[in-house]
């Protein structure tokens, strides 16, 4: 068998925040790729605005670097399980993975998730213990943890024989020794291990073409772009090829453009051979998992498995009294067009219309859906969304719901209240580990609907010192009864107008207020959280009556507490079944589905 020794294809995988994207930056800087003039910004691969702000990777990105005459194709993958659909498909494109693990935190839930996907595809692993310069680093323990995880996930002997490199991506140093003093200002050890350990792609470029699409991109000029790997054969610009659709049909088309990846650029190329990672345009309705083959030899590659969504929300046209004030796109046609264009590139998303002005949108988790809403809001859309709900399934005649594996790191003093709160939400404790320094690590298996809205409660319970990560584990038989949800009722405005300091002062002892003075409010809008478990209608627009009698205590300055302004995620967590979150480019408001107080009471009596 011939191999293409001039190419290596690797993916970089890790838990959120363990330094994948920073590591890719360093590999770019220290390879022979960028000329001296290119200034790299920090985390150059995170190109989308939300990625830069939150410091997370949402979409998989590819880049390529040259090192000592070898082209290394690198894919930077997301660490959040909500974007796990991206990780799975990338494993098909590469021959090796670089698993990055934090030298203090060790293996985390997503480390487990991404490594499991890699081992299932039989790719060759290399382990990089990152952040070795941290004073709290414990590299020996972390390597043991990684080895245990490999064994637990059923790695074979070859996979267990992985090389380990110790690095600090932020400082651009690495070495083969776990002593921080031995770090050298180079990434050469990582490059050398990739070239030595990761298998070169098979060179079968003289056989008939097979190219499989693993990721999608979209561009207004050329339409859909399929990104994937040439598994065999050669593809040239102008070739007639057959696109083998998922439903079994075949469409012929002509390749109009082929792009290769180099550094941070996409470069137009004329031909690609087996082992190359490329982007192809010219096909209107190409989809993930489809095979592009030679017209004469139509052999499809196995279809890629994509994890099904586990959470759904209803998206509606905004019909509140303030509809159309702040957004540019407010009609159902515009919202539908936008959701359909999202389906062009996001394969884990599902959209189904349920009426003229509403759609059920399903995704992989709260983060997945809230980032879609945040993107739409920034683009000028106005819409309303309902409370997130889990997607139930029937498996062998039994009604099942998704369960998540939850890992919590918390100081010991908060352990009791965390265990109690999760058991109330039907979580089952699987493991408890003392990680030293008075810290405890708890592992739970909990129903996903019990975790909706749990984050805020968890953070206030652990005074912000607790860290929680959860990933989808499996579908299990449904637990009866309601789980989780909000314990407090809402404070609802009875009037339309502007909130006044005077009325906020009188409402404060009833609960937490979400609006500041002079904010526009309407009847039925939620302006705060009640201290008790029932909803309370309040007048927040009442002004102080002025009289010509001066009071004895001379008007004291009115002092009110600072309003609690909810973020988009907190608003979605706060919602109950009879409420909507109204999202516009400038505001996030919470409201009752039925705005009028009397009608709301009638409806709730009927329900009872």
LINPEUR-V968345 format. One line per field, one symbol per residue. phi: phi as a letter, one per 40 degrees, with the letter a starting at -180 (. if undefined). A space follows every 50 residues. Layout:
BEGIN
phi: ???
END
This chain:
BEGIN
phi: .cbcccbbbbbbbacdgchcccccdcccccccccccccccccfcccccdc ccccgbcbbcbbaabbafgbcbcbbcbcccccbcdccdcccccbbabbcc bccbcgcbdcdccccdcccccgcccbbbccgccccccbdccccccccccd cccgccdccccccbbbabcccgbaacbccdcccbcabddcdccccccccc cccbcccccabbcbbbbbaccbgcbcbabccagbbbcgccbbcccccgcb bcabccabbbbafcbbbcbcabbdgcbbbbbhbcbcbcgcbbbcccbcbc cdcccbdccbbbbcbbccbcdccgcbccbbccccccdcccccccbbcccb bbcbacbabcbbaciccdccccccccccchcbabbcccbcccbbbfgbcb bcbbcbbbbacdccddcccccccccgcbcbaabccgfgbbbbbbbbcdcc ccgcdccccccbfgccbbbabdbacbdcccgcbggccccbcbcbbbibcb cdccdccdcciccbbcdgccbbcgccbibccbcbcbcbbbbcccccbccc cccfdcccbbcccccccdccccccdbccbbbcbbdbbbbbaccbcccccc cccccdcc
END
